[in-house]
C-alpha cells in the first residue's frame, strides 16, 4: 500500500489490510514446495544447474518471509503507529517481490537460454498460475500487487524481446493487459473490502455507542419485534421490571415475561403495558409499588416493532404530590384549605339529594388576644392543637377543614332529622372547647360558631358560608362559646346590614353625619375646660343609629378615617369660635394612626382655623397601642411635639394598662365608667380607682373620670380628690354645638341643667363613642 494511501486510512483499517498480507500462510508453504519441485523437474529434464540455484533462492526467500511473519506475530498491535505498519508492509512486499522476481527470471531464462518448448511452457504456466494468487493473497497492498506483477511478467517480456521472434514478441505483449487486469482485479477486491471494513468499523462504533448509551442512560429501553419479542433490552429495564439477565429474556415475548416477574405487577398495570405494546396507547404512568412510579412511552417502528422507553419518576411524582398537598391543605394545621374543602364536600354530597347536611364555621373566641399577649408562635400552636382535636373527633359522616385565620369549617352528613344533626354538631362544638395545654401554658378556649342545615342538593360553598357567617355573627354578639343555627330572618338582617353600609358610605360622602359635644367640668362644676366631640348619624328611615353600630361598621368598611377627619375639621372650626382656653377632644382610631398623613392633616386644619394646638386633645384607646405600639407611639410623640394634648381613653378596660402609662406619650388619663358604677357601695372599686389615680398623678398625668351620673358618685370623687375633670350626665349629656355657648354662660345651670340631665337616658345610645369608637 502506498504511503500516501496509508496516510489517508485510519490506523486500525490500515493495520487490517497489512495484517491480511501476513495471513493464509498455507499458500506460502504450498507455493514454495511447488516452486522448488518445479525447479528440480526442469533441472532433471534440461540438466540446467541454474534451476538448482533458483530452488535454493525460493527456499531462502521463503525463510526470510517466514522470519518476517514470526516477528510480525510477536509485535504489539495495540500501540502500533502508522509508520510501523508501513514498515511491516514494506518488509512483506520485499519478500513477495523477490519470490515473484525469481519466478519471472526463471521463466525468462528458459526462453532465452534453454530455448526448450517444454521448459518454456512449464515456466510460463507456473508464472501465470502464480500471478493468480497475487489477487487472493496481496490485495491488501497496492505496491505488493504492482511489484509482484512486474516481477513475474517483466523478465518474460524482456526475454521474448531478446529472442527476436516476432510472433513470440507479439504474444509476450499480451502480458501487459494481463498484468493490468490482475492489478485491476486486486484493486477491486481491495476497494470492496476497504468499503466493507470501513462500514464494519462504523457499525462497530455505532454499536458500541448504542451499547454505551443503553448502559448509561437513566431510562429503561426495550426494543420489541412485530410479535412482541425482546430484541434489545438494557440493564436499567431489567432492573426496573425485575426481569433478571438479558440472556434470559432475549427473543422472548415481553407480555408473557412480565406476569412472572418478582415485581408482581397488577392486572391493571399489565393491561396498560399491553396497550403500549399493541399501539392502542402511547404514554402511561404506572404505580408499581407503594412509593414507586414508572412512566412509559411507546414508539412504533416501520417494521411493526415497538420501542418502550420508561423511567423511575417516583421523586417527581412525590414532589408533585407534595406540591398538590401544599395547594390543597393548610400548612399549619394539615386540614383541607377552603378550596379543597369545597371540592371534598361536593364529592361527599353528590347523589344525596334530600338527605340533610350541616355546615358550620367555628371561630376561636379571643384568639387575637392570644396572639398579642402570648405571641404568634403560641397562637399557631393553639390552632394546630385545635386541628388535632378536630381530627381526633372526626367521624365517617364528617369533614373538617380550615378556612382562614382562626376559623375552621365542618361538614356533617345526616339523614332527614335536622334536630339530630344539630345535636351532633353541638356535641362536636362542646368537645372542641375547653383547656388546651400549649407547651407550659394552659389556655382556656371557647368557640363561637355559626351553622346552617339544608338538603345536600342545595349545598353551595359560597352560599352556605354566607349563611354560616351570618349565624356566626349572631353567636359572636352573644359570646361565651355560643353555637347559633342559621334562621331565615338572618338573611333579612344581612340584607338590612348591607343596605345600612351603603347608606353609611353615602352619609360619609355627602355630609349626612353631625357632631354633638359632651363637656368636661371641673369636679365642683364651676367651669368647663374641654368638650368631647361625638359623631352622630340620623338615618333618613331608621332614625338615630348609635355609634356603637356604625363606627365598627365604618372600621370594617375602611372609611372610619374619613369620619375622623370630618370630626377633626368640624370640631376645630367650632372650638375656634369658643372662648379660650376651652379645648375640644377628638377620638382617633388605629386606621388613623397607621401612617403619618394624619400629622399633616391636623396641622393644616389647625392653621386654617387659627386654633392653637394646645386646645386640641386627641384621644386613643388601649387597643390602638396593642395593635401597633411602635408606629402609634412615634406619631403621638410628634403630635405632642407640636403642642397637641394626648389622652388615653377607656383606661382600665384593656390589658397591660399600667405599662402604657409609663411608656407612651400621654398627658391625660380618662378612667372608664366601669370604675365609677357602684363605686359608693363597692370598696374594691374604690381601692382600684384610688390606685390608678395616685399612680397617674405621680407620673404627672391629669385625670378625667367618665360616666359620672349621680350626685353620690360626684360627691365621692370630690371628697377623695379622684378627678381633675368630670364627664357625665351629672353635669350634661352630649349637646348640639349651639348649646355650648349657653352652658358656658351659665344659662343652663339650675333648672335648665336639670332639664338636660333629666332626659330619659334609655333613649341615649350605649357607650357614647367618638369617631374612633
Secondary structure, 3 states (H helix, E strand, C coil): CCHHHHHHCCHHHHHHHHHHHCCCHHHHHHHHHHHHHHHHHHHHHHCCCHHHHHHHHHHHHHHHHHHHHHHHHHCCCCCCCHHHHHHHHHHHHHHHHHHHHHHHHHHHHHHHHHCCHHHHHHHHHHHHHHHHHHHHHHCCCHHHHHHHHHHHHHHHHHHHHHCCCHHHHHHHHHHHHHHHHHHHHHHHHHHHHHHHHHHHHHHHHHHHHHHHHHHHCCCEEEEECCCCEEEEECHHHHHHHCCCCHHHHCCCEHHHHHCCCCCCCCHHHHHHHHHHHHCCCCEEEEECCCCCEEEEEEEECCCCCEEEEEEECHHHHHHHHHHHHHHHECCCCCCECHHHHHHHHHHHHCCCCCCEEEEEEEEECCHHHHHHHHCHHHHHHHHHHHHHHHHHCCCCCEEEEECCCCEEEEEEECCCCHHHHHHHHHHHHHHHCEEEEECCEEEEECEEEEEEEEEHHHCCHHHHHHHHHHHHHHHHHHCCCCEEECCHHHHHHHHHHHHHHHHHHHHHHCCCEEEEEEEEECCCCCCEEEEEEEEEEEECCCEEECHHHHHHHHHHHCCHHHHHHHHHHHHHHHHHCCCCCCEEEEECCCCCCCCCHHHHHHHHHHHHHCCCHHHEEEEEEHHHHHHCHHHHHHHHHHHHHCCCEEEEEEECCCCCHHHHHHHCCCCEEEECHHHCCCCCCCHHHHHHHHHHHHHHHHCCCEEEEECCCCHHHHHHHHHHCCCCEEECCCCCCCEEHHHHHHHHCCCCCCHHHHHHHCCCHHHCCCCCCCCCC
